[in-house]
Amino acid sequence: MSKLGDLGARLYRGEVGYDFIGKRKFWYAISILITITAIVALAVRGLNMGIEFKGGAVFTIPKTDASISQVQEDTERASGHDAIVQKLGNGTMRVQVTELDTAQSAKVKTQLAKDLNVDENKIAADLVGPSWGETIANKAWNGLAIFMVLVVIYLAIAFEWRMAVAALIALIHDLTITVGVYALVGFEVTPGTVIGLLTILGYSLYDTVVVFDSLKEGSDKITKQTRWTYSEVANRSINSTLVRSINTTVVALLPVAGLLFIGGGFLGAGMLNDISLSLFVGLAAGAYSSIFIATPLVADLKERDPQIKALKKRVLAKRAAAAAKGEPADGSGEDADGGDEDGADGTEPGAPAPAGAAAGRSGRGRPSGPGRRR
């Protein structure tokens, strides 16, 4: 078995683990810092909206000896507007100039042909109206709103309202970070970017739902036992699905990284950046939020429940009593109620406590969360 596979098996059995829930305040602080940075970047720098949203003209210039900077300078001088120049793979150049009408476009085309010593008929000019981009954006926002509502309803029915709220916060967290990165790096926002933003929502939810499903199973009838608190079971759920989440995210990121760094960066296909950056940042943020944000938020919300509060008091009291008697605090012996010895609390005798429990990481036997039966 590979080292990663062996680690995944040990995480699943509860032999090793990281206390995600116990250190949640640190990860909350990191997320808040990143989110504030994204919001400030968005407010100060704004988004570099593409020509599809502003309207203008796109000129395709045949291969010349002129450099990108020279073409950009000539275009800006001829149009009086900022120009974005991209060199395509066959040596031609794609020049975007916003806020140009038909008459202005014709004048710029004539002037470019003169400045670059190119046949005017070989320069293709396409006009783009801003209404098309606005229509796409409005439909995307409507689709996003409907998606959010449906997700909350589904998660509230399939799991519970706390998980629905946590998943919604995690989605907003992922979208905010992705949009903030676009503001920081200055990449163009095009309809492809909007498609990428909508696509990452599904990936973000996937990892979150996997952890939630494990948590739902592990916390079934949790109040009928006195071995583990809800936060410890939640932490166990994250650890048991950690390697799966990492593998899924890495496999998804590899092709997107190829588009972004090789296609868009090394090969110069700048149009690939429109969608690949949103996918790359969104996938990474989604994997992060499912582990460090969504499930810890569920634990925080759940710990406010009176029954879960009472359970925590019973668990801690039992551990304190066991420690005073010099007995194992993981409940591997007889518990204070006489229930652990025969598994009356819904757990296997001798099962290790989840990562983050006060004690009991011996790893003896296959773990089973509260509510599971042999």
C-alpha positions in Angstrom: 0.0 0.0 0.0 1.2 3.5 -0.8 2.2 5.9 1.9 -0.8 8.1 1.2 -3.1 5.1 1.1 -1.7 3.9 4.4 -2.2 7.3 5.9 -5.8 7.3 4.6 -6.5 3.9 6.2 -5.0 5.1 9.5 -7.1 8.3 9.4 -10.2 6.2 8.8 -9.4 3.9 11.7 -8.8 6.9 14.0 -5.2 5.9 14.7 -3.9 9.3 13.6 -5.7 12.6 13.1 -5.5 16.4 13.1 -7.7 18.4 15.5 -9.5 20.5 12.9 -12.4 21.4 15.2 -10.2 22.2 18.1 -8.1 24.7 16.0 -11.1 26.1 14.1 -10.7 29.6 15.5 -7.2 29.8 13.8 -8.7 28.7 10.5 -11.6 31.1 10.9 -9.1 33.9 11.3 -7.2 32.8 8.2 -10.4 32.7 6.2 -11.6 36.1 7.5 -8.2 37.6 6.6 -8.3 36.2 3.0 -11.9 37.3 2.6 -11.2 40.8 3.8 -8.3 41.0 1.4 -10.5 39.9 -1.5 -13.2 42.4 -0.6 -10.7 45.3 -0.3 -9.1 44.3 -3.7 -12.6 44.3 -5.2 -13.4 47.7 -3.8 -10.1 49.4 -4.6 -9.1 47.8 -7.9 -12.4 46.5 -9.1 -12.9 43.9 -11.8 -11.4 44.2 -15.3 -14.6 43.6 -17.2 -14.1 42.2 -20.7 -15.3 43.7 -23.9 -18.4 41.5 -23.8 -19.6 43.5 -20.8 -18.4 47.0 -21.9 -18.9 46.8 -25.6 -16.3 47.8 -28.2 -14.3 46.3 -31.1 -12.0 43.3 -31.5 -9.3 43.6 -34.2 -7.4 40.6 -35.5 -4.1 41.8 -37.0 -2.1 39.4 -39.3 1.5 38.5 -38.4 3.8 41.5 -38.4 7.2 42.5 -37.1 5.7 44.8 -34.6 5.9 43.9 -30.9 2.9 43.7 -28.6 3.8 46.9 -26.8 4.1 48.7 -30.2 0.7 47.5 -31.3 -0.8 48.5 -28.0 0.7 51.9 -28.2 -0.5 52.5 -31.8 -4.0 51.2 -31.0 -4.4 53.4 -27.9 -3.2 56.5 -29.8 -5.6 55.8 -32.7 -8.6 55.0 -30.5 -8.1 57.2 -27.4 -9.0 54.2 -25.2 -7.0 51.5 -23.4 -6.2 48.4 -25.5 -5.6 44.8 -24.6 -3.3 43.0 -27.0 -2.8 39.2 -27.1 -0.4 37.4 -29.4 -2.0 34.2 -30.7 -0.2 31.0 -31.5 0.0 31.6 -35.3 1.7 35.0 -34.8 -1.5 37.0 -35.3 -2.5 39.5 -32.7 -5.9 40.0 -31.1 -6.6 43.6 -30.0 -9.5 44.6 -27.8 -10.7 48.2 -27.4 -13.7 49.0 -25.3 -16.4 51.6 -26.0 -16.0 52.0 -29.8 -18.9 52.4 -32.2 -18.9 51.4 -35.9 -17.5 54.7 -37.2 -14.7 54.8 -34.6 -13.9 51.2 -35.3 -13.4 51.9 -39.0 -11.1 54.8 -38.3 -9.0 52.8 -35.9 -8.7 49.9 -38.4 -7.5 52.3 -41.1 -5.0 54.0 -38.8 -3.6 50.6 -37.6 -3.2 49.4 -41.1 -1.1 52.6 -41.9 0.9 52.4 -38.7 1.7 48.7 -38.9 2.2 48.7 -42.7 -0.5 46.0 -43.1 -3.1 45.6 -45.8 -6.3 47.1 -44.3 -8.4 44.3 -45.8 -6.4 41.7 -43.8 -7.4 43.3 -40.5 -10.6 41.8 -39.2 -12.8 44.0 -37.0 -15.7 42.7 -35.0 -18.0 44.9 -33.0 -19.4 43.6 -29.6 -22.4 45.2 -27.9 -22.5 45.4 -24.1 -26.1 44.1 -24.0 -25.0 40.6 -24.7 -22.6 40.4 -21.8 -25.2 42.0 -19.5 -27.7 39.4 -20.5 -25.3 36.6 -19.7 -24.4 38.2 -16.4 -28.1 38.7 -15.4 -29.0 35.1 -16.3 -25.9 33.9 -14.3 -27.0 35.8 -11.2 -30.5 34.5 -11.5 -29.2 31.0 -11.9 -26.9 31.5 -8.9 -29.7 32.7 -6.7 -32.0 29.7 -7.7 -29.0 27.3 -7.2 -28.4 28.7 -3.7 -32.0 28.4 -2.7 -32.3 24.8 -4.0 -29.0 23.8 -2.3 -30.2 25.1 1.1 -33.5 23.4 0.8 -31.9 20.1 -0.2 -29.3 20.1 2.5 -31.9 21.1 5.1 -34.0 18.1 4.1 -31.2 15.5 3.5 -29.2 16.6 6.6 -30.3 19.5 8.8 -30.6 23.2 8.7 -27.3 23.8 10.4 -25.5 22.0 7.6 -27.4 23.9 5.0 -26.3 27.2 6.6 -22.7 26.1 6.9 -22.6 25.0 3.3 -24.1 28.3 2.1 -21.5 30.2 4.1 -18.8 28.1 2.6 -20.1 28.7 -1.0 -20.2 32.5 -0.4 -16.6 32.2 1.0 -15.4 30.4 -2.1 -17.0 32.8 -4.5 -15.7 35.9 -2.7 -12.2 34.6 -2.7 -12.3 33.7 -6.4 -13.7 37.1 -7.4 -11.1 38.8 -5.1 -8.3 37.0 -6.9 -9.5 38.3 -10.2 -9.5 41.8 -8.8 -5.9 41.3 -7.5 -4.4 39.8 -10.6 -6.4 42.0 -13.1 -7.4 39.1 -15.3 -10.3 39.9 -17.7 -13.8 38.9 -16.6 -15.6 37.3 -19.5 -18.6 35.1 -20.0 -16.1 32.2 -19.6 -15.2 33.5 -16.2 -18.9 33.5 -15.2 -19.2 29.9 -16.4 -16.2 29.0 -14.3 -17.7 30.6 -11.2 -20.9 28.7 -11.6 -18.9 25.4 -12.2 -16.9 25.6 -9.0 -20.1 25.6 -6.9 -20.7 22.0 -7.7 -17.1 21.0 -6.8 -17.2 23.0 -3.6 -20.4 21.3 -2.5 -19.1 17.8 -3.4 -16.4 17.7 -0.7 -18.7 19.4 1.8 -21.5 16.9 1.3 -19.1 13.9 1.6 -18.0 15.1 5.0 -21.6 15.9 6.0 -22.7 12.4 5.1 -19.9 10.9 7.2 -20.9 13.3 10.1 -24.6 12.4 9.8 -23.8 8.7 10.0 -21.3 9.1 12.8 -23.6 11.3 14.9 -26.7 9.1 14.7 -28.1 8.6 18.2 -25.1 10.5 19.6 -26.9 11.6 22.8 -27.4 7.9 23.8 -23.7 7.5 24.5 -21.2 9.2 26.8 -17.9 8.5 25.1 -17.6 11.3 22.5 -18.8 14.9 22.1 -20.3 16.1 18.9 -17.2 18.1 18.0 -15.1 15.1 18.3 -17.3 13.1 16.0 -17.3 16.0 13.5 -13.5 16.0 13.7 -13.5 12.3 13.1 -15.6 12.8 10.0 -13.2 15.3 8.5 -10.2 13.0 9.2 -11.8 9.9 7.8 -12.6 11.7 4.5 -9.4 13.8 4.3 -7.4 11.7 1.9 -10.4 11.3 -0.4 -10.9 15.1 -0.5 -7.2 15.7 -1.2 -7.2 13.1 -4.0 -10.3 14.4 -5.6 -9.1 18.0 -5.5 -5.6 17.2 -6.8 -7.0 15.2 -9.7 -9.4 18.0 -10.6 -6.7 20.7 -10.2 -4.1 19.1 -12.5 -5.9 19.6 -15.9 -7.0 23.1 -14.8 -3.5 23.9 -13.8 -2.4 22.7 -17.3 -4.8 25.2 -18.9 -3.8 28.1 -16.6 0.0 27.7 -16.4 0.9 25.9 -19.6 -1.9 27.0 -22.0 -2.5 30.5 -20.7 1.0 31.3 -19.4 3.7 29.3 -21.3 1.9 29.0 -24.7 0.3 32.4 -24.5 -3.3 31.4 -25.1 -4.6 34.2 -22.8 -8.2 33.4 -23.5 -7.8 30.2 -21.5 -7.2 32.3 -18.4 -10.8 33.5 -18.5 -12.2 30.2 -17.2 -9.1 28.4 -15.9 -8.2 30.9 -13.2 -11.8 30.8 -11.7 -11.8 27.0 -11.8 -8.3 26.8 -10.2 -8.9 29.2 -7.4 -12.5 28.0 -6.8 -11.5 24.3 -6.6 -8.7 25.0 -4.2 -11.0 27.3 -2.1 -13.8 24.7 -2.2 -11.6 22.0 -0.8 -10.3 24.3 1.9 -13.7 25.5 3.0 -15.2 22.0 3.2 -12.5 21.0 5.7 -11.7 24.2 7.6 -15.0 26.1 7.4 -18.2 24.1 6.7 -17.8 21.3 9.2 -16.4 23.4 12.0 -19.3 25.8 11.5 -21.7 22.9 11.9 -20.0 21.8 15.1 -20.3 25.4 16.4 -24.0 25.6 15.6 -24.7 22.1 16.9 -22.9 22.7 20.2 -25.5 25.4 21.0 -28.2 22.7 21.1 -29.3 22.0 24.7 -29.0 18.2 24.2 -25.6 18.5 22.7 -24.5 20.8 25.5 -25.8 18.3 28.0 -23.9 15.5 26.2 -20.7 17.4 26.4 -21.1 17.9 30.1 -21.7 14.2 30.6 -18.7 13.2 28.5 -16.4 15.5 30.3 -17.7 14.5 33.7 -17.2 10.8 32.8 -13.6 11.5 31.7 -12.9 13.4 34.9 -14.3 10.6 37.0 -12.3 8.0 35.1 -9.1 10.1 35.4 -9.7 10.4 39.2 -9.9 6.6 39.4 -6.9 6.2 37.2 -8.9 4.4 34.5 -8.5 5.0 30.7 -10.4 8.1 29.7 -11.3 6.7 26.3 -14.0 4.5 27.7 -12.2 1.3 26.8 -13.1 -0.1 30.1 -16.4 0.0 31.9 -18.0 3.4 31.7 -19.6 5.4 34.6 -23.0 4.1 33.6 -21.9 0.5 33.0 -22.8 0.7 29.4 -19.5 0.7 27.5 -18.5 -2.8 28.4 -21.2 -4.4 26.3 -21.5 -1.7 23.7 -24.7 -0.4 25.1 -23.8 3.2 24.1 -23.9 2.2 20.4 -20.1 1.9 20.0 -17.7 -1.0 19.8 -15.9 -1.9 23.0 -12.3 -0.6 22.7 -13.0 1.6 19.7 -10.6 4.6 19.5 -11.8 8.1 20.1 -11.9 10.5 17.2 -8.9 12.8 16.6 -9.3 15.7 19.0 -10.7 13.7 21.9 -9.2 14.3 25.2 -7.7 10.8 25.2 -8.0 7.4 23.5 -5.9 7.3 20.3 -4.8 3.8 20.8 -6.2 2.7 17.5 -7.5 -0.6 18.8 -10.2 -2.2 16.6 -12.1 -0.7 13.8 -13.7 2.6 14.7 -17.4 3.0 14.6 -19.2 6.3 15.2 -22.1 6.7 17.6 -25.2 4.9 16.3 -23.3 2.3 14.3 -23.9 -1.4 15.2 -21.8 -4.4 14.6 
